[in-house]
Each structure stands twice: as structure tokens, then as C-alpha cells.
């Protein structure tokens, strides 16, 4: 029996999933979340990421970021300070 998972994300702007994806279990949803985060990295220039804005993907059991958060992935980047 498939479950409905909602994949929400924030990089430079929030993207809340109103429709969800049917997947067999939580492990499949975790793999899909990693793929989503990978696509976000490929599709964006990452400018905000390099200026201290964290990116995240979180999966819920209800649409548009509502309901229970089943898990969340965070991505952040840091650069060493330029020497003075």
C-alpha cells in the first residue's frame, strides 16, 4: 500500500507541495528527498547558499508544509574568511 508524501523546500524561496507523491514507505521518501535536494543544487547558482542562507527539504504527511514533519534535510555552506 502506497503512502502520500509531501516534499517541501526552501532555497532562495519556499516551494510548498500541494499534491504529494505516492511512495511505498518512508525509506523511499528519504531517497526521493535526497534526489530533490540534488536537483536543487544542479538547478540553482547557489548564490544565497554561499551568503549564509540555509536550504532545506522537509517531508510532511499533509499538503503545503502542514501536518507532521516526517523528516527534514538541511544544507548549508561556509567559506573561510579572507585573510586581512
matplotlib code that plots the C-alpha trace (Angstrom):
import matplotlib.pyplot as plt

x = [0.0, 1.4, 1.5, 1.3, 4.3, 4.6, 8.0, 8.5, 11.7, 13.3, 16.3, 16.0, 12.2, 9.8, 8.2, 5.3, 4.0, 0.2, -0.1, 2.3, 3.8, 2.7, 5.6, 5.7, 7.4, 9.5, 12.7, 11.6, 10.6, 14.0, 15.6, 13.3, 14.2, 17.9, 17.1, 15.1, 18.0, 20.4, 18.2, 18.0, 21.8, 22.0, 19.4, 20.5, 23.6, 23.7, 24.4, 22.1, 23.7, 27.1, 25.8, 24.6, 21.1, 20.4, 18.5, 16.1, 13.8, 11.2, 8.6, 5.2, 2.1, -0.2, -0.2, 1.6, 4.0, 1.3, 0.8, 3.5, 7.1, 8.3, 12.0, 14.0, 17.2, 19.4, 22.1, 24.4, 27.7, 30.5, 33.6, 36.7, 37.2, 39.6, 42.9, 43.3]
y = [0.0, 3.4, 6.4, 10.0, 12.2, 16.0, 17.4, 21.0, 23.0, 26.3, 27.6, 31.2, 30.9, 28.5, 25.8, 24.0, 20.8, 20.8, 17.4, 14.9, 11.8, 8.2, 6.1, 2.7, 3.8, 6.3, 4.9, 5.6, 9.1, 9.7, 8.7, 11.0, 13.9, 13.4, 13.4, 16.7, 18.3, 17.2, 18.7, 22.0, 22.1, 21.4, 23.9, 26.9, 29.0, 28.7, 32.4, 32.5, 29.4, 31.0, 34.0, 32.2, 31.1, 27.5, 25.3, 22.7, 19.9, 18.7, 16.0, 16.1, 13.9, 16.8, 19.3, 22.6, 22.1, 21.4, 18.3, 16.3, 16.7, 13.2, 14.3, 17.3, 17.8, 20.9, 22.1, 25.0, 26.2, 28.2, 29.9, 30.7, 34.4, 36.2, 36.9, 40.6]
z = [0.0, -1.0, 1.2, 0.2, 1.0, 0.5, -0.4, 0.6, 0.1, 0.7, -1.2, -2.3, -1.9, -0.3, -2.5, -0.7, -2.2, -2.6, -4.3, -2.8, -4.3, -3.6, -2.4, -0.7, 2.5, 4.5, 3.1, -0.5, 0.6, 2.1, -1.2, -3.1, -0.8, -1.5, -5.2, -4.8, -2.9, -5.6, -8.3, -6.3, -6.3, -10.0, -11.0, -8.9, -8.9, -5.1, -4.6, -1.5, -0.1, -0.2, 1.6, 4.7, 3.6, 4.5, 2.2, 3.4, 2.2, 4.6, 4.1, 5.7, 5.8, 4.7, 1.8, 1.6, 4.5, 7.0, 9.1, 10.8, 9.6, 8.9, 8.4, 7.3, 5.4, 5.8, 3.6, 4.4, 3.1, 4.7, 3.3, 5.2, 5.9, 3.7, 5.5, 6.4]

ax = plt.figure().add_subplot(projection="3d")
ax.plot(x, y, z, "-o")
ax.set_aspect("equal")
plt.show()
